[in-house]
Structure formats: structure tokens, C-alpha cells
Amino acid sequence: MKPSAVAGLLLTVVVLATMLVTPTATAGTGSTWSRIMVSRDGKTWSTDIVQPLISKHHPFVPGREQSRTFYVRNQSGQKAYLKVVVKVTDQGRMISSKHFALSLLVDGVWHTMAGGRQRVAKLLTRSGDVVPLRIKARMRPNAGNKLMDRRLVMKVHLRLTHSYKTGR
């Protein structure tokens, strides 16, 4: 196996294995069930996605783009605002190197991710609404082998709230 293919495989495991979707219940709800459900396929629902969104069997190499869609369902029984916050820990300076791009599609709009915590969207959903979210990661063609040894952590936090101003 070529060294660049091995490095690409390691990048996939380190970077994308940490892309987790974490639903957060509204403070003080007292409910024993989650008001938010998430799904990788839009058919099988759970309270979180703990498996990598992009498999380690799809190596990242320069010029390659990978994307995955997951789904969020409002099961609160009423209208609520879905807040999407992304936290990117870019200790390896992958994004700031300009050789790696990470973005999230929410409600028809692509949001480019940078390091740190970003509020991506807050949209009104009805009870039972299913909202698709799409993550896209791209290693630019001019990325070198050194980039493949770097690390990036991305977490997507989801929250339902009944007020637009709550949980900024």
C-alpha cells in the first residue's frame, strides 16, 4: 500500500470518527425521552449517532471529497426552534492551512466551518418535521502528505427550544 494511502486512511479514522451528532434537550424539560431524534438514513432513529459518519474504509487523499447526510426529527409534540451549533477543534491547523475544507448544509444553505464554536442555524420546525443536514469534507488536490498527519475534531450539537431567544 502506498504511504499516502495509509496516511489518508489514518486521517479518516482520526478526523471523521469524531464527527458526532449530540442532541441536547431543552433545560428543565424533565422528560425521560429525547425531544430530538437523529438518523443516518431517515428511517432508523436514535437519540445520537455514535458511529463515524464517514467510514474509515473511505480513505482521504488529496483531491477527494466526501459527504454524508443525517437527519434530525422534532418529536416534541409542538413547534420548536432547532438550533444547530458546530464545534471544530482544529489543533492540527487543517482548516487554517486552506488545504482542507469542511462545510455543513442546513436548510438549503452551505456554512463553511472554521475553528471554534459556530452557531450555524436556528430554524422553526413543526412536530414531526425531519430536517436533513449534510456534512462535506474535502481535501484539496494540492494538499501534501504532512496534512494527512494532522487532526481535526468536529461535533454537531442540536437543541430544540420553544423560544427563538432561548439558548443562544
Summary of the structure (lengths in Angstrom):
residues: 168
radius of gyration: 16.8
end to end distance: 47.8
largest distance: 53.7
contacts: 510
relative contact order: 0.27
helix: 11%
strand: 42%
